[in-house]
């Protein structure tokens, strides 16, 4: 199939070794940041924080979170150009959603007279995913994966390599990035940059995906 989207997704792969000398440009980072902001989420809840690690000091802090587990991902912390921590609010409240609805009105997306209808009606979906202790982390965590998928495609379009990492230590991340997380939880991170020639064994290999008929049903 000849289409730019298909080419982007066919070329995209998970980088296994980064070239620490190659950095993502400020122009491309501006696109990445705005694409994060524009990511979709259930009821437009946006229950997240995206913490971008750019400086050597920040990446060293992330490197230190691998002290107890998942050391196979540790080199990416310092060798990748940037790392994004995808963090979610484990106890998303109606007051949190109120900030979103405020923006929906101020942006012109939502008529002011529908404010309470949306606030009360749409938030009912969040309440349906909230337990008796106010925890709705299963739901809010799922939203971060929508943003992650969006970012992977954006990076592919920009020709920037990436490595999604669920192999992280949420407990140590919460400890070493407590101020930045402000109660949010990070279970997945994304390394970004450019592969190291001759040392990335995953580079240039053919795509390995099941055929459409094995995974797609059209009714």
NUDO-893397 format. One record per residue (C-alpha): residue in one letter; y, x, z. Coordinates in nm, 2 decimals. Layout:
! NUDO-893397
+-----+--------+--------+--------+
! res !     py !     px !     pz !
+-----+--------+--------+--------+
!   a !      Y !      X !      Z !
...
+-----+--------+--------+--------+
This chain:
! NUDO-893397
+-----+--------+--------+--------+
! res !     py !     px !     pz !
+-----+--------+--------+--------+
!   x !   0.00 !   0.00 !   0.00 !
!   x !   0.34 !   0.14 !  -0.10 !
!   x !   0.60 !   0.04 !   0.16 !
!   x !   0.82 !   0.24 !   0.39 !
!   x !   0.70 !   0.07 !   0.70 !
!   x !   0.34 !   0.15 !   0.62 !
!   x !   0.43 !   0.51 !   0.54 !
!   x !   0.61 !   0.55 !   0.87 !
!   x !   0.31 !   0.41 !   1.06 !
!   x !   0.06 !   0.61 !   0.86 !
!   x !   0.25 !   0.94 !   0.92 !
!   x !   0.29 !   0.87 !   1.29 !
!   x !   0.04 !   1.04 !   1.52 !
!   x !   0.02 !   1.16 !   1.88 !
!   x !   0.15 !   1.51 !   1.92 !
!   x !  -0.07 !   1.74 !   2.12 !
!   x !   0.15 !   2.05 !   2.12 !
!   x !   0.53 !   2.06 !   2.10 !
!   x !   0.76 !   2.33 !   1.98 !
!   x !   1.00 !   2.38 !   2.28 !
!   x !   1.26 !   2.55 !   2.05 !
!   x !   1.31 !   2.23 !   1.84 !
!   x !   1.55 !   1.97 !   1.99 !
!   x !   1.62 !   1.61 !   1.88 !
!   x !   1.98 !   1.58 !   1.75 !
!   x !   2.25 !   1.39 !   1.94 !
!   x !   2.27 !   1.16 !   1.64 !
!   x !   1.90 !   1.07 !   1.65 !
!   x !   1.92 !   1.03 !   2.03 !
!   x !   2.20 !   0.78 !   1.99 !
!   x !   1.97 !   0.57 !   1.76 !
!   x !   1.68 !   0.60 !   2.01 !
!   x !   1.90 !   0.49 !   2.30 !
!   x !   2.03 !   0.19 !   2.11 !
!   x !   1.68 !   0.09 !   2.00 !
!   x !   1.57 !   0.10 !   2.36 !
!   x !   1.85 !  -0.14 !   2.45 !
!   x !   1.76 !  -0.37 !   2.17 !
!   x !   1.39 !  -0.40 !   2.26 !
!   x !   1.24 !  -0.74 !   2.29 !
!   x !   1.12 !  -0.88 !   2.63 !
!   x !   0.99 !  -1.22 !   2.75 !
!   x !   1.28 !  -1.47 !   2.81 !
!   x !   1.51 !  -1.17 !   2.73 !
!   x !   1.44 !  -1.06 !   3.09 !
!   x !   1.50 !  -0.68 !   3.03 !
!   x !   1.33 !  -0.60 !   3.36 !
!   x !   1.34 !  -0.23 !   3.30 !
!   x !   1.50 !   0.11 !   3.33 !
!   x !   1.47 !   0.38 !   3.07 !
!   x !   1.52 !   0.72 !   3.23 !
!   x !   1.57 !   0.99 !   2.96 !
!   x !   1.48 !   1.34 !   3.07 !
!   x !   1.68 !   1.59 !   2.86 !
!   x !   1.79 !   1.88 !   3.08 !
!   x !   1.55 !   2.16 !   3.18 !
!   x !   1.60 !   2.06 !   3.55 !
!   x !   1.50 !   1.70 !   3.48 !
!   x !   1.20 !   1.80 !   3.28 !
!   x !   1.09 !   2.04 !   3.55 !
!   x !   1.10 !   1.76 !   3.80 !
!   x !   0.88 !   1.56 !   3.57 !
!   x !   0.65 !   1.86 !   3.53 !
!   x !   0.61 !   1.87 !   3.91 !
!   x !   0.48 !   1.51 !   3.92 !
!   x !   0.16 !   1.64 !   3.76 !
!   x !   0.06 !   1.83 !   4.07 !
!   x !  -0.23 !   1.61 !   4.16 !
!   x !  -0.36 !   1.46 !   3.84 !
!   x !  -0.34 !   1.44 !   3.46 !
!   x !  -0.25 !   1.81 !   3.41 !
!   x !  -0.35 !   1.78 !   3.04 !
!   x !  -0.02 !   1.61 !   2.99 !
!   x !   0.18 !   1.85 !   3.20 !
!   x !   0.29 !   2.09 !   2.92 !
!   x !   0.46 !   1.80 !   2.74 !
!   x !   0.70 !   1.77 !   3.03 !
!   x !   0.87 !   2.10 !   2.95 !
!   x !   0.78 !   2.16 !   2.59 !
!   x !   0.89 !   1.83 !   2.44 !
!   x !   1.25 !   1.79 !   2.35 !
!   x !   1.29 !   1.48 !   2.56 !
!   x !   1.08 !   1.25 !   2.78 !
!   x !   1.15 !   0.88 !   2.85 !
!   x !   1.02 !   0.72 !   3.17 !
!   x !   0.96 !   0.35 !   3.10 !
!   x !   1.00 !   0.18 !   3.44 !
!   x !   0.98 !  -0.18 !   3.54 !
!   x !   1.11 !  -0.39 !   3.82 !
!   x !   0.81 !  -0.51 !   4.03 !
!   x !   1.00 !  -0.79 !   4.20 !
!   x !   1.22 !  -0.94 !   3.93 !
!   x !   1.44 !  -1.22 !   4.08 !
!   x !   1.65 !  -1.50 !   3.96 !
!   x !   1.96 !  -1.30 !   4.05 !
!   x !   1.83 !  -1.02 !   3.82 !
!   x !   1.79 !  -1.28 !   3.54 !
!   x !   2.14 !  -1.42 !   3.61 !
!   x !   2.29 !  -1.09 !   3.49 !
!   x !   2.11 !  -1.14 !   3.16 !
!   x !   2.23 !  -1.50 !   3.12 !
!   x !   2.58 !  -1.39 !   3.20 !
!   x !   2.56 !  -1.15 !   2.90 !
!   x !   2.41 !  -1.42 !   2.68 !
!   x !   2.71 !  -1.63 !   2.74 !
!   x !   2.97 !  -1.35 !   2.72 !
!   x !   2.82 !  -1.22 !   2.39 !
!   x !   2.84 !  -1.57 !   2.23 !
!   x !   2.46 !  -1.60 !   2.21 !
!   x !   2.45 !  -1.89 !   2.45 !
!   x !   2.69 !  -2.18 !   2.49 !
!   x !   2.84 !  -2.18 !   2.84 !
!   x !   2.74 !  -2.54 !   2.89 !
!   x !   2.37 !  -2.44 !   2.86 !
!   x !   2.40 !  -2.17 !   3.13 !
!   x !   2.21 !  -2.35 !   3.41 !
!   x !   1.96 !  -2.50 !   3.17 !
!   x !   1.86 !  -2.15 !   3.06 !
!   x !   1.88 !  -1.99 !   3.40 !
!   x !   1.66 !  -2.25 !   3.56 !
!   x !   1.44 !  -2.34 !   3.27 !
!   x !   1.36 !  -2.00 !   3.13 !
!   x !   1.32 !  -1.84 !   3.47 !
!   x !   1.04 !  -2.08 !   3.54 !
!   x !   0.83 !  -1.86 !   3.33 !
!   x !   0.90 !  -1.56 !   3.55 !
!   x !   0.82 !  -1.78 !   3.86 !
!   x !   0.49 !  -1.87 !   3.70 !
!   x !   0.41 !  -1.50 !   3.70 !
!   x !   0.53 !  -1.43 !   4.05 !
!   x !   0.30 !  -1.43 !   4.36 !
!   x !   0.38 !  -1.55 !   4.71 !
!   x !   0.52 !  -1.20 !   4.80 !
!   x !   0.77 !  -1.20 !   4.51 !
!   x !   0.57 !  -0.96 !   4.31 !
!   x !   0.56 !  -1.01 !   3.93 !
!   x !   0.48 !  -0.65 !   3.83 !
!   x !   0.20 !  -0.74 !   3.59 !
!   x !   0.45 !  -0.94 !   3.39 !
!   x !   0.74 !  -0.70 !   3.41 !
!   x !   0.52 !  -0.40 !   3.34 !
!   x !   0.40 !  -0.57 !   3.02 !
!   x !   0.76 !  -0.58 !   2.90 !
!   x !   0.79 !  -0.20 !   2.90 !
!   x !   0.50 !  -0.18 !   2.65 !
!   x !   0.71 !  -0.40 !   2.41 !
!   x !   0.99 !  -0.14 !   2.44 !
!   x !   0.74 !   0.15 !   2.41 !
!   x !   0.59 !   0.01 !   2.08 !
!   x !   0.94 !  -0.04 !   1.95 !
!   x !   1.03 !   0.32 !   2.03 !
!   x !   0.72 !   0.46 !   1.86 !
!   x !   0.82 !   0.29 !   1.54 !
!   x !   1.18 !   0.41 !   1.56 !
!   x !   1.06 !   0.76 !   1.62 !
!   x !   0.83 !   0.74 !   1.32 !
!   x !   1.12 !   0.62 !   1.10 !
!   x !   1.33 !   0.92 !   1.22 !
!   x !   1.04 !   1.17 !   1.16 !
!   x !   1.02 !   1.26 !   1.53 !
!   x !   0.69 !   1.33 !   1.70 !
!   x !   0.58 !   1.14 !   2.01 !
!   x !   0.31 !   1.13 !   2.28 !
!   x !   0.27 !   0.81 !   2.49 !
!   x !   0.14 !   0.90 !   2.83 !
!   x !  -0.03 !   0.66 !   3.07 !
!   x !  -0.17 !   0.98 !   3.22 !
!   x !   0.11 !   1.02 !   3.47 !
!   x !   0.13 !   0.99 !   3.85 !
!   x !   0.34 !   0.68 !   3.94 !
!   x !   0.34 !   0.77 !   4.31 !
!   x !   0.49 !   1.12 !   4.26 !
!   x !   0.73 !   0.99 !   3.99 !
!   x !   0.85 !   0.73 !   4.24 !
!   x !   0.90 !   1.01 !   4.50 !
!   x !   1.07 !   1.27 !   4.28 !
!   x !   1.28 !   1.02 !   4.08 !
!   x !   1.35 !   0.78 !   4.37 !
!   x !   1.72 !   0.77 !   4.32 !
!   x !   1.71 !   0.71 !   3.95 !
!   x !   1.43 !   0.45 !   3.96 !
!   x !   1.60 !   0.25 !   4.23 !
!   x !   1.29 !   0.06 !   4.32 !
!   x !   1.15 !   0.04 !   3.97 !
!   x !   0.80 !   0.18 !   3.89 !
!   x !   0.70 !   0.41 !   3.61 !
!   x !   0.34 !   0.38 !   3.48 !
!   x !   0.40 !   0.52 !   3.13 !
!   x !   0.61 !   0.79 !   2.98 !
!   x !   0.69 !   0.90 !   2.63 !
!   x !   0.73 !   1.26 !   2.52 !
!   x !   0.94 !   1.31 !   2.20 !
!   x !   1.01 !   1.61 !   1.98 !
!   x !   0.85 !   1.82 !   1.71 !
!   x !   0.50 !   1.96 !   1.68 !
!   x !   0.43 !   2.33 !   1.70 !
!   x !   0.30 !   2.46 !   1.36 !
!   x !  -0.05 !   2.59 !   1.38 !
!   x !  -0.11 !   2.48 !   1.74 !
!   x !  -0.11 !   2.10 !   1.72 !
!   x !  -0.48 !   2.02 !   1.64 !
!   x !  -0.39 !   1.65 !   1.58 !
!   x !  -0.13 !   1.72 !   1.31 !
!   x !  -0.21 !   1.62 !   0.95 !
!   x !  -0.55 !   1.45 !   1.02 !
!   x !  -0.63 !   1.13 !   0.83 !
!   x !  -0.56 !   0.80 !   1.01 !
!   x !  -0.86 !   0.66 !   1.19 !
!   x !  -0.83 !   0.28 !   1.22 !
!   x !  -1.08 !   0.00 !   1.20 !
!   x !  -1.06 !  -0.21 !   0.88 !
!   x !  -0.84 !  -0.52 !   0.88 !
!   x !  -1.14 !  -0.75 !   0.86 !
!   x !  -1.26 !  -0.61 !   1.19 !
!   x !  -0.94 !  -0.69 !   1.38 !
!   x !  -0.74 !  -0.95 !   1.19 !
!   x !  -0.83 !  -1.31 !   1.14 !
!   x !  -0.63 !  -1.53 !   0.91 !
!   x !  -0.68 !  -1.91 !   0.95 !
+-----+--------+--------+--------+
